[in-house]
Amino acid sequence: MRSIAERHQYILEQIQLKGHVKVLELSEALHVSEVTIRKDLKHLEGRKMLYRNHGSASSMSSIINDRHIDVKEKMNQEEKSGIACVAGQFVEENDKIIIASGTTLLALADALSTIEFPITVITSSVKVSLTLCYNPNIEVIQLGGIMRKNSVSIIGHYADNILESLSCNKLFLGVDGIDLDYGLTTSNMSEARINQQMIDASQEIIVLTDSSKFGKRGFCKICDIDKVHHIITDKNAPSRMIEQLREKEIKVTLV
């Protein structure tokens, strides 16, 4: 049996490796009770070495702060471009799609900007609208309301009211964090609210996210993970989380 110090070291190593660990998995790997593991996690959280979730734990760096889109746009550019190109292949002729705000969604807009068949795009992102508005095959519906400067996107009840009257084929959604227990999150309450309205207006929810978002949390919850139909991410996503998503019958495409 490992000592307390050895257990703590193992737990921290697993979190560093995977970004996210479950109490049950730690209990089985270390041959101790789940009660013991919870005590270990509580102790490590008190030392600010991890963050406890329901039935799991993740790194302290997992809480995401709100950053300007111009800063985010420079991060993981190659991965976002690859994800966006693959996501564009799921758009079909005459689709009515919602594109939320975010840098991976802006990359999707770039991928769709030369599309040669008719589609309708509803979006909260001003940058997405500007990218798509020059293509005569794309009808762009820009949601109206209050400009959120960090994301250069629209929020507020005017946008909510428009979404309540729509029914769309697909929603392409970006997130700040994916936690299997807690769900999808973003770093802004108003952004979370409009994302929820987009989900309610859509038949299929497709999440576009690079692997850095797995095992992390934003400040505000968007929805539970079982609301999602399809996740498109890069091949660096943690394999165990990908397996668990597929076990939940969520389609995962690795780019």
N, C-alpha and C positions, 0 to 999 in steps of 0.2 A: 504493500500500500504506500502511495506517495505521501510525503509530508505536506503540511499546509502550504509551505513556501513553494514546493514543487507543483502543487495543484495550481497555485496562483500564476506561476510562470507559464504553465501549460495553457491556462485560460487566456492569458494575454498574448501568447504566441498564436493561438488559434484565431483570436480576434484580429491580430495584425495580418494573418494570412488570408482570412476569409471576409473580414469586415463585420461579421455577424455570426454569433453562435447561439445554439439553443440549449436550454437547461437540460433537457432530456439527453441530448447528444453528449454533453459534458459528463453527465451522470454515468452513462454507459461506458464512455471512454476511460473515465477515472475510477470506475468501480466503487462509487460512493452514492449515497442517496441524493435525490433532487433537493431535499431540505438542506443538505450540506453544501451543495452547489449554490443554492440561493444565498446562504450565509457568506460564502466566498465572494459572490458577486456584489453583495451589499457592502462587504468590507472594501473591495476594490473600488466600488463607486465612491465610497467615503473618502478614499485617497485620490479621487479624481482620475482614476486610471481607466475607467470604462463608463458606459451609460447603460443602465438597466431598462429593458423593455419588458412587456408582458411575456414571460416564458423564454426570454432570450436576453442577450446583451450585445452591445456594439461599441465601437471606439468613441472616445469623447469628442473626436473631430466630426462625429456623425451629425451633429446639429448644424444645419446650413444657415448661414446669414444671407440676407438679401443683398445682392450685388447688381450693379448696373449691367444692362445687356451688352454694352460695348466691352466690358471686362470679360463677361462670360463668352463672348463671341470668339475671343482669342484662345480659349481653352479647348483642348481635345478636338481641334478642327478637323483632322483627318478622319477620326472616328465618326464625328457628326455628319460629315459629307457622305461617308459610306452608308451610314444608317439612312440618311435622307434619300439617297439614290435607290436603295432597296424599297423604302416605304413608297416612293413614287410609283413603283410597279403594281401596287395594290389599288391604285386609283383607276377606275373604269369609266368608259364613255357615259356621259349624262349623270355621273355621280353628283350628289349634293353633299359636300363635305365641309366639316368645320376644321379649321386649323387654329389651334390656340397660340399663345405667345411663347417665345423662347428661342434660343439660338439654334437648336436642332430643327425646330419648326421653320425658322427662317431659311435654313439649308434646304428643307423640303420645298419651300416656295421657289428657291433657285432651281431645284430639280424639275419642278412642274412648269417653270416659266416658258418653256418651249413646247408644251404639250400640243398635240395636233388634233385633238377631238374635244367636243364641248363638255365642260364641267361647270358647276357652280361652287364657289368657295365663300363660306361665311367665316369671318375672322375678327378677333379682337385686336390683332397686331397691325399697327399702322405700317410697319416695315414689310410685313407680308403683303398687305394691300398694294403698296407701292411697287413691290417686286412683280406682282402678277397683273397689274392693271393694264399693261401694254399688250398683253396677248389677247387677240380678238376672240379666241375660243373659250376664254375664262370670264364668266360673269362673277364679279367680286361684290360681295355684300359686306361693307364695313360696319361693324357694330358701333353705335354711338354712345357717348357718355363722358365720363371723366378720364382724362389722360393720366395714366400712371407712368411717371417719367422714368423710373428705373427699368421698366420693361418696354417702354414706348408702346403701350397697349391701352385698351379701353376697359374700364371697370364701371360698376355702378348699376343702379336699378333700371336705367334706360336700356342698357345692354341686356340685362336679365329679362326685361319685358319682351324684347325682340326674340330672344332664344325660346321663351315659353310658347311662342306661336309657330315654331319651326319643328320639322321632323326630317332628319338627315340620315344619309346612308352610313357615314363614317365620321368619327372624330379622331383627329391626330393630336395627341396630347403630350406635352413635355412635363417633366416633374423635377423637383429638387432632391427627392429621396424616395426609395422603394424599400419598405420594411415588410417582410412577409406577415408579421403579426399585426402591425399597425396600419399598413396600407400605403397609399400614395400621398405624398406631401409636397407642399410648396412653402415658400418663405414669407408669403404675404396673405393676410386674411381675405382681402378683397379679391385677390387672384384665385384663392381657393373657392370662393363663392361662385365666381363666374365659371370656373372649371366644372363645378357641380352642375350648374345649369346646362353647360355644354353636354355633359354626360347624359342628363335627362332628355336632351333633344336628339340623341344619336342612337342608332341601332347597333353599331359596332364601335368599341373603344380600342384604339390602337395607340399604345404608348411608345414614344420614341425617346430613348435615353442612352447615353453612353455608360460604360460600366462603372464609372466613378460614383454613380448615384446609388448603387446597390448597398444595402445595409446602413443607409443614412436616412436622416429625418430632416425635413423642413419644419418650420414653426407651426404650420397649419395643415390639418388633414384635409385631403380632397375626397378620398373614398377608400373603402376596403379593397383589398387586392382582388376579391372575387368579382368585382365589377368589370374587370379588364378581360378582353377577349384575346389580345395579341400584344406582345412586347417585341420590339425590334431594337437590338442592342449590339455591341461589338463583342468579339470573341474573348475579351479579357474579363467578361462578367464572371463572378464566382460560380463554379460548376455546380456546387451543392444547391445554391439558390435557384439556379436554372432547373435542376432536377425537381426541386420542390414545386416550382411554378408549373412545370409540365404535369406533375402528379395532380395538381389542382385543375388540370385540363385547360390551362392557359397556353395558347400557342406562343412559342418563343422562336424568333428568327435571329440567328447569330451572323453578323457581317464580318 
